[in-house]
Each structure stands twice: as structure tokens, then as C-alpha cells.
Amino acid sequence: MKRDTRITHTGRSSPYFSGSVNPPVYRASTVTFPTMAAMADAQGDYLNAFYYGRIGTPTTMAFEEAVAAAEGGERCIAVPSGLAAIVGTLTALAKPGDHVLVSDSVYGPTRTFCQDILAKSGVTVEYFHPLAGDTIASLFKPNTRLVFCETPGSLTFEMQDIPAIAEVAHAHGALVAADNTWASPIFFRPFEKGVDVSIQAATKYIVGHSDAMLGTITCNAELYEKIKSNVVKYGYSVGSEEAYLGLRGLRTLPVRMKQHQENALAVARWLQTRPEVAKVLHPALPDDPGYPVFERDFLGASGLFGLILQAYPEEAMVAMIDSLKLFSLGFSWGGFESLIMYTTPGIVRTTTLWNADGPTLRLHVGLEDPDDLIADLAAGFEILDAFGY
Ligand SMILES: Cc1ncc(COP(=O)(O)O)c(C=O)c1O
């Protein structure tokens, strides 16, 4: 079966569902057993069985099965947020005394967790240049266990050469985890490119409607045991309502992603023609430095990209953003609606500098008509023009 067919059909065959197309929302904490023996059997298979609500329900399991199929992995672990997926993976695969390499363009809270918790627990965290490719080899130590990638970085949109990084990591006996939220399972096939653990902030495109927090960790069966047992120890638990929303979102992910891509490219190409814009940060544009890697490894681009304005004063940028009618100000992305954010303050670097003379912004282009979005931005740019730079 091809991927879109798998996304439509996987996770629907449980006998619990009585033939309904969508799973019921199992509101379960306690699960009861008819006999002591049945209880012991379930507990013996404690990473897979429906035996206590915190570990999983038929609804969360249906969601996991469908995400694993969409990502092209063997097993999936649903967790309460994208950050929980990152934390659950890092803490399962890096132990005190280990060395971990993390992309310098990584999502802010991933960096914060690495610094405030992981490093303090005795794991050495080192940041690598997002464009390192196979030159990352020089950073490996005998105790390097994990490389954590995010491609492209969700603020600066630098592309990482995952196949090259994975080849080096595997040659050194290390694993590769990647935050695959930007591309979603639709536009990047992590396991075909050398990734061992693929992370989704399902809150974004998988849920797709800005109404639930959810994360997923997808991997092979062996890593599943290791990571799921770790996640269980942390007490992470996913509500069935959230898993239901994730599964419902996943069913329409392929069509939504195609539209996000088309709309975002229309807006990005228009921005490239505008004198107010110094640079558009979108790896699917042929003049973007990440384009060769994007074209080789990705099947498409999502609706999230960045831009650097000319060196306008901050008050001009603020007035422009405040004037927009269709782009709302909001953290997160991946829903059907368009969003804008001023990202300069969030761009934190350790090994590389981020040079931009003007403010850096991030757009999430939603499912509105791109002509209306362009008109909204054009009206906002008139305010910039009035200020000048
Ligand atoms: C790239 C990326 N990864 C992970 C996360 C975390 O997801 P959540 O907010 O569901 O914890 C985000 C959220 O903004 C993100 O942008």
C-alpha cells in the first residue's frame, strides 16, 4: 500500500471498535479483569496491553499504529506534547557520562531542556553547526551516543544533511533522532534517510486544527521497548480525546500538507519580489542555500518559513504586525490558520552566529486563499514604507 492509503486505513481494525470508522474515545483510568490470570497476562505485556489508562487505551493505540504507518516506522509512542516526545527520547537514549550532539538551530525548549536538565544530569551536550554534514565526524567522542537533528530548524530554516550525519553517527555506534515536525510524515521519510527515532510535535500538522497538545516518538521495535519503558517511568499519559483528535487530523494530513505547501510557496515567492524584504528563508526556493538538500531528501515543504525584513526600526515592524487582519500572533503552528511571529529574540546560538540586519519573522501560511494573505501583508508593508529604513 502507498502511504496515503496506509494513512487512511491503519489503526481501524481493532475488534473493540465494532466496525465504526473512527475509534471510540476510551475514557479509562481503571481497566478491570475477569480473573487474576488475565490481570497478570496484561501486566506481563505492560508496554503493549490495555491494562491501565496511563499506559495507553485502544484510542491511543489506534493513533500510534496510524502514526507509525505514516512515518514508515515499526512502532510509535504517543506522549502528551511535542516537547514530551523530545524529552522522552533524550532521557531514554542518553545517560550520565554520555555525549550528545544537538543541532545549533534546534527548537528553543529542546535547548533549554538540554541545558537545564540533561547537562545537569551528567550528559555532555555539544551543539553542532546545522550545515555540518559529514564534517560532524570531528565532533564524535568514544562516548557519543546520540545526534539530535531538526531539519529545517523552525526559526532559521537551515537544512541538515541527515543521510550524511546518519552515516557518520552509525559508523560511530551512535543513534540519530530527528524532530520531523516541519515536514510532517508527508514530506520527509525519516527512516529511509537514516533516522532512528522520528519525533513529531503532533500538536502542529497532525492534529492540524490548533485544538490539542500531542507528541509522537516513532522508531523500530527494539527502541520502542527502551523508549516506552522510559516514558512510562516519567508518568507521561495521553488522554484519549487528544489521541482521537490526532487520529482524525492524521486522516486528512496528506491533502492539507499539499495545500499548505502551495499557499506558502505563493506567499514566499511574492515576498521575494518585495523591496521591504531582505531575505526569504524557505528551503524549497531554488536560491535558498538549503535547496540542494531539500530537493534531494524531501518530498515537499510545509507552510512554515521565515523572512528577514530590511533594517526597519522595531516600532515599524511592531506596527506592521499589529495591523495584519489574517495573520494572527500566536505561538505554535500547523493549524489551518495563518500565523506570524517576531523570532529574532528566540534565535539562540552556541557554535554559530545568526547574522541579520533586520528583524527576522516567521510565517505559518494556513489554508486561506493566498491572494488574501498576500493582500494582508501588502497592506502591512505600506506601514513599513511609511517608516522607511
Ligand atoms: C519544531 C518544534 N518541535 C517541538 C515543538 C514542541 O511541541 P509542543 O508544543 O507540542 O510541546 C514545537 C512547538 O512549537 C516545535 O516548533
The ligand as an ORCA input file, in Angstrom:
! r2SCAN-3c Opt
* xyz 0 1
  C       9.959     22.216     15.908
  C       9.158     22.013     17.150
  N       9.357     20.898     17.867
  C       8.676     20.660     19.000
  C       7.753     21.558     19.472
  C       7.054     21.276     20.771
  O       5.748     20.886     20.572
  P       4.668     21.050     21.765
  O       4.323     22.481     21.804
  O       3.574     20.139     21.350
  O       5.344     20.593     23.019
  C       7.498     22.714     18.751
  C       6.478     23.695     19.254
  O       6.438     24.828     18.872
  C       8.232     22.960     17.576
  O       8.061     24.098     16.877
*
